[in-house]
Amino acid sequence: MVAASQVSDSLEDLLAHLHESHDVAVYAAIERLVRAGEAIGLDAKSLLRMLDRGMSFEALLTLIESRMEGPPKAA
């Protein structure tokens, strides 16, 4: 489990990296993204690396969603 201070630091890093305003809605959205990533085994640094390599937010969310659903079920 990730310590609260690490999550806070990760949120700050993401905000700085994305050049977003410090709006409460932005914090909430990034926190949800980080938590969803952690649920499938990706930490904030992994998410940042993926974005740095050119992955779009839409593609990242699609990846997270597909991994949360699990492997396709056999017919």
C-alpha positions as CSV (number, residue, x, y, z in Angstrom):
1,M,0.0,0.0,0.0
2,V,1.2,3.5,-0.8
3,A,1.7,6.0,2.0
4,A,-0.5,9.1,1.9
5,S,2.5,11.4,1.6
6,Q,3.7,9.4,-1.5
7,V,0.2,9.8,-3.1
8,S,0.3,13.5,-2.3
9,D,3.8,13.8,-3.8
10,S,2.7,11.9,-6.8
11,L,-0.3,14.2,-7.3
12,E,1.9,17.2,-7.0
13,D,4.4,15.7,-9.6
14,L,1.6,15.0,-12.0
15,L,0.1,18.5,-11.7
16,A,3.5,20.1,-12.3
17,H,4.2,17.7,-15.2
18,L,0.9,18.4,-16.9
19,H,1.0,22.1,-16.2
20,E,-2.5,22.1,-14.9
21,S,-4.0,24.6,-12.6
22,H,-4.4,23.7,-8.9
23,D,-8.1,23.4,-9.2
24,V,-9.8,21.0,-6.9
25,A,-11.4,19.2,-9.8
26,V,-8.0,18.6,-11.4
27,Y,-6.7,17.1,-8.1
28,A,-9.7,14.8,-7.9
29,A,-9.4,13.7,-11.5
30,I,-5.6,12.9,-11.1
31,E,-6.2,11.1,-7.9
32,R,-8.8,8.9,-9.6
33,L,-6.4,8.2,-12.4
34,V,-3.6,7.3,-10.0
35,R,-5.9,5.0,-7.9
36,A,-7.2,3.3,-11.0
37,G,-3.6,2.8,-12.2
38,E,-2.6,1.4,-8.8
39,A,-5.6,-1.0,-9.0
40,I,-4.0,-2.6,-12.0
41,G,-0.4,-2.5,-10.8
42,L,0.8,0.9,-12.3
43,D,2.2,3.5,-10.0
44,A,2.2,7.2,-10.7
45,K,5.7,7.1,-12.1
46,S,4.7,4.4,-14.6
47,L,1.7,6.5,-15.6
48,L,4.0,9.5,-16.2
49,R,6.4,7.4,-18.3
50,M,3.5,6.2,-20.5
51,L,2.4,9.8,-21.0
52,D,5.9,11.0,-21.6
53,R,6.3,8.4,-24.3
54,G,3.3,9.8,-26.2
55,M,0.4,7.8,-24.9
56,S,-2.8,9.9,-24.9
57,F,-5.0,10.2,-21.8
58,E,-7.8,8.4,-23.8
59,A,-5.5,5.5,-24.6
60,L,-4.3,5.3,-21.0
61,L,-7.8,5.2,-19.7
62,T,-8.7,2.6,-22.2
63,L,-5.8,0.5,-21.1
64,I,-6.7,0.8,-17.4
65,E,-10.3,0.0,-18.2
66,S,-9.4,-3.1,-20.2
67,R,-7.0,-4.4,-17.5
68,M,-9.7,-3.9,-14.8
69,E,-12.1,-6.0,-16.9
70,G,-9.5,-8.8,-17.0
71,P,-8.7,-11.1,-19.8
72,P,-11.4,-11.8,-22.5
73,K,-13.6,-14.7,-21.6
74,A,-13.4,-17.8,-23.9
75,A,-16.6,-18.6,-25.7
